[in-house]
């Protein structure tokens, strides 16, 4: 099976996953206690006004009608309007996607830059001081929640040292340096827990690889230690690491949501939380769909990467 | 160390590889385990030298120790000489893969699953041959992860040639394949090609056919034969299979519990086995014309490595054990040329009387560390059935 057919098949799978997520979210948000019309009009609004607004918002129709209508719109790319400010949901989501994507991407880069070298050193120097230091650092990363790391970073680097701004976000289109200064702390905050887990994975995966027969073969060829490690070992060690990295993306994205709140960044996470508070159904649904789309897309990417890094895996299996 | 006595009719040159008193132990939680306990042997140019023994007797560890590949093992030796020169650890790592190469037991796991077989051979060519291609870490990593190995590079072409040499059909295409795309026999041929890529004078083959079925085994052994005949390489063949030894080896050493019990020319060993352990091994080979329903096994088990008996490690299982067996072993000449046995039955002062070994007077002076050279010419009956020349 060729790459194209494999991708097509996986995209079809992804569409099914996203449909299921969307459906679950649709019914879940309606199961949350609280009426959007009441929230919108305030606690002391009179019953008639609320009833009129409910009628207007289509909330009085049977659930299945609402569902089918919403699904029909969704298929046409229409995410609906926010009940809070009448803006198109898609525009709202795209407007806040950039900061979230920036933090997630930089966080991932930081995590990988820490985890891979530390994990490799740790496995090669196992049970020596390098290993103990790396392991201690990774456990600190794993044990602290991202938002708490964010608060500590804020206190030290913004409040105390004044090196970077504490709040908000500047688009990358306004310059790389200010953009970087605004997202570096949140990125570290989400990257450390993720990197900590990844480092432990790298360590154990590399240790397995170091004991493999083919590593002994490589040494028997008279290759230098570094060549044995990086030419013969690294790619084999990466196979399980990449799998885990893809699955853990969910952890990373979850971290971004919380960290955005700490750093006062208008991202997808904050929009989602605000929308839940004001029962803004269309925005909640849209945000969750976008997040699940990102997650599915990244995992698809990981799987494609996986097939290219592991020649034993063929696209989609059987010939 | 007692020098090897030149025996009559032997015109032996200096051995290609000479190992003197090799000892390897592995630290464990329960204390050190001695896997190889003071073995010595030499391998001549163009010779196939077999090391035979049960699983766990230390055959593979011997090979790995010589090459400096015994991972956590502590290796000591009075000398490991190659072409008459003693090799330091550093020198050994330069020779490894080139002058001395190794074929491993399990071709399924000994080839790198994420590299084409062509590249796995070509990298040896680059490192040990003179093809003028950079072997720096950056060039190697670029080749591995970015550009791939060029089909027109000399190292790659040599790899294809070697695949052809070891009898892989369609070598140009096969070179671009990954190990999982090849059969077990083909993988072992790739291992052999890889071992040949550095133009070795000595190949250490550690159970090269154990993981293969019998027909493939015969082909691979033939391959090794041809290598010796065509390129004059010496081969150390490690195996537990006495039939393989008989068919392939010029000389053979029998290993038991980390020690070499008997070393002899193959015909001598099979025709006139001297050590009780060797005899037991040969008796345990099932024969086609034998209609008995049981196999002759040697009673007992290999000694606990944490609790090795003093003296001869085989004495608890040995029919011929006698009072001397708990004393430290020595090497003795036995019948024929180049025949060495580590068994006190061969001692001068031991006489066989009615099948029972009898120790005569001069023995005790030897045990005190004075007198007696165990390797001198002896006279008289050594053992019933053992013919003297």
Interface residues (C-beta under 8 A of the other chain):
Chain A: X212 X213 X214 X216 X217 X218 X219 X220 X221 X222 X223 X224 X226 X227 X230 X231 X232 X235 X236 X239 X309 X310 X311 X312
Chain B: X64 X67 X69 X71 X93 X94 X95 X96 X97 X98 X101 X102 X104 X106 X109 X110 X111 X112 X113 X114 X115 X123 X124 X127 X128 X137 X140 X141 X144 X145 X178 X180 X191 X194 X198
